[in-house]
C-alpha cells in the first residue's frame, strides 16, 4: 500500500506498468519450463517411455554389430580355408614332383649297364648269396659277375650322388635286403 500512495509522486505508475507485464511474462515462462520438467509423480512414466525407446534401439544396434562381427569371422574362416587348400595343393604338387624325380632317378640308375648285368646274373643264379662278401673274398659263382663290375657300379653311384647332390646316401641292396654298395654324400664329398 505504500507503493500505491507514493506511486503518483515518483512516477510509480510507469514503473508499476512496466513491472507487471514482466512479472506476467516470467510467470508464463516459468509455467512453460515446469511443463517440460516433469514432477516426481511423472518419473515412472518417463522411465517407462525411455525404456520402451532405448532398449529396442540398443537391441537393434547390438544385433547389427553381432551380425557384422559373425559375417567378418565367417569371411575370414572362408579365406583361411581357401588359403589352406591352396597351400595343400602346392605341397601336394611339390611332393608329387619329388616322387616323380625320385622315380626317374631310380629308373636311370636301373639302366646302368653293370647294374643291369649284376641283377640279371642274380636272377639267373640258382644260389643267391646273402651278402656281397662272397664276391669280395674270391668265392664266385659261375653266374655271378666279377668284383670289378661292383667297382664300376660303385663309381657310377658316386658320380650320380655328386651330380644329384640330393641324396645323403645311395645304397645298392640285393633281393634279400642285404647291403651291397653304400655311397655316402656329404659336403660335396662322396
C-alpha positions in Angstrom: 0.0 0.0 0.0 2.8 2.3 0.5 3.8 1.9 -3.1 0.4 3.0 -4.2 0.5 6.0 -2.1 3.9 7.1 -3.3 3.4 5.9 -6.9 1.9 9.1 -8.2 4.6 11.2 -6.6 7.6 9.4 -8.1 6.3 8.2 -11.4 5.3 4.9 -9.8 2.6 4.3 -12.3 5.1 4.0 -15.1 7.2 1.6 -13.0 4.2 -0.4 -12.0 3.0 -0.7 -15.6 6.4 -1.9 -16.7 6.9 -4.4 -13.8 3.6 -6.1 -14.0 3.9 -7.3 -17.7 7.4 -8.5 -16.9 6.1 -10.4 -13.9 3.3 -11.9 -16.1 5.9 -12.9 -18.7 8.1 -14.5 -16.1 5.2 -16.5 -14.7 4.3 -17.7 -18.3 7.9 -18.7 -18.9 8.0 -20.5 -15.6 4.9 -22.4 -16.5 6.4 -23.4 -19.8 9.5 -24.7 -18.1 7.6 -26.5 -15.5 5.5 -28.3 -18.2 8.7 -29.5 -19.7 10.3 -30.6 -16.4 8.2 -33.4 -15.0 7.1 -33.6 -11.5 8.1 -36.6 -9.3 4.9 -38.3 -10.0 5.6 -38.4 -13.7 9.1 -40.0 -13.3 7.7 -43.5 -13.6 6.0 -42.7 -17.0 9.2 -41.1 -18.3 11.3 -44.0 -17.3 8.8 -46.4 -19.0 8.9 -44.3 -22.2 12.7 -44.1 -22.0 12.9 -47.9 -21.6 10.5 -48.5 -24.4 12.6 -46.4 -26.8 16.1 -47.0 -25.6 16.1 -50.8 -25.1 14.7 -51.7 -28.5 17.2 -49.4 -30.2 20.0 -50.8 -28.1 19.0 -54.4 -29.0 18.8 -53.4 -32.7 22.2 -51.8 -32.7 23.7 -54.8 -30.8 22.1 -57.2 -33.3 23.6 -55.3 -36.2 27.1 -55.3 -34.5 26.9 -59.0 -33.7 25.8 -59.8 -37.2 28.6 -57.8 -38.8 31.1 -59.5 -36.4 29.9 -63.0 -37.3 30.0 -62.1 -41.0 33.6 -60.9 -40.7 34.5 -64.1 -38.8 32.8 -66.2 -41.4 34.6 -64.5 -44.3 37.9 -64.9 -42.5 37.3 -68.6 -42.0 36.4 -68.9 -45.6 39.5 -67.1 -46.7 41.7 -69.2 -44.4 40.1 -72.4 -45.7 40.8 -71.3 -49.3 44.3 -70.3 -48.4 45.0 -73.6 -46.6 43.5 -75.6 -49.6 45.9 -73.7 -51.9 48.9 -74.5 -49.6 47.9 -78.1 -49.5 47.6 -78.2 -53.3 51.1 -76.6 -53.7 52.6 -79.1 -51.2 50.9 -81.9 -53.0 52.4 -80.8 -56.3 55.8 -80.5 -54.7 55.6 -83.9 -53.1 54.4 -85.4 -56.4 57.3 -83.7 -58.2 59.7 -85.1 -55.7 58.4 -88.6 -56.2 58.5 -88.2 -60.0 62.1 -87.0 -59.7 62.9 -90.0 -57.4 61.3 -92.5 -59.7 63.2 -91.0 -62.7 66.4 -91.3 -60.8 65.8 -94.9 -59.9 64.8 -95.7 -63.5 68.0 -94.1 -64.7 70.1 -96.0 -62.2 68.4 -99.2 -63.2 69.6 -98.7 -66.8 73.3 -98.6 -65.7 75.0 -101.4 -67.7 76.9 -103.1 -65.0 74.0 -102.8 -62.5 71.7 -104.4 -65.1 74.2 -107.2 -65.7 74.5 -107.7 -61.9 70.8 -108.2 -61.3 70.3 -110.2 -64.5 73.1 -112.6 -63.3 71.5 -112.7 -59.8 68.1 -113.7 -61.3 69.6 -116.5 -63.3 71.6 -117.8 -60.3 70.2 -120.8 -58.5 72.1 -119.8 -55.5 71.7 -116.3 -54.1 74.3 -115.3 -51.5 73.1 -113.3 -48.6 75.7 -110.5 -48.8 78.3 -109.2 -51.1 81.1 -110.7 -49.1 81.1 -113.7 -51.3 82.3 -111.5 -54.2 84.9 -109.8 -52.2 86.7 -112.8 -50.8 87.0 -114.6 -54.1 84.1 -117.1 -53.8 82.4 -116.6 -57.1 79.5 -118.5 -58.5 79.6 -119.1 -62.3 76.5 -116.9 -62.8 77.9 -114.0 -60.6 79.7 -111.1 -62.1 83.3 -110.1 -61.2 84.3 -107.8 -58.4 85.4 -105.2 -61.0 81.8 -104.8 -62.1 80.8 -103.9 -58.5 83.6 -101.3 -58.5 82.2 -99.9 -61.8 78.8 -99.8 -60.2 80.2 -98.0 -57.2 81.9 -95.4 -59.3 78.7 -94.8 -61.2 76.8 -94.4 -57.9 79.4 -92.0 -56.6 79.2 -89.9 -59.9 75.4 -90.0 -59.5 75.5 -88.8 -55.9 77.9 -86.0 -56.8 75.8 -84.9 -59.8 72.4 -85.0 -58.0 73.6 -83.6 -54.6 70.2 -84.6 -53.2 70.7 -87.9 -51.5 72.6 -88.3 -48.3 73.2 -92.0 -49.1 72.8 -94.2 -52.1 72.5 -97.8 -51.3 72.5 -100.9 -53.5 70.7 -103.8 -51.8 70.3 -107.3 -53.0 66.9 -109.1 -53.2 67.2 -110.2 -49.6 67.8 -106.6 -48.4 71.5 -107.0 -47.7 73.6 -104.0 -48.5 76.0 -104.5 -51.5 77.3 -100.9 -52.0 76.9 -97.8 -49.9 77.8 -94.3 -51.2 77.6 -91.5 -48.6 77.4 -88.0 -49.9 78.2 -85.1 -47.5 79.6 -81.6 -48.1 80.4 -82.3 -51.8 82.3 -85.4 -51.0 81.1 -88.9 -51.8 
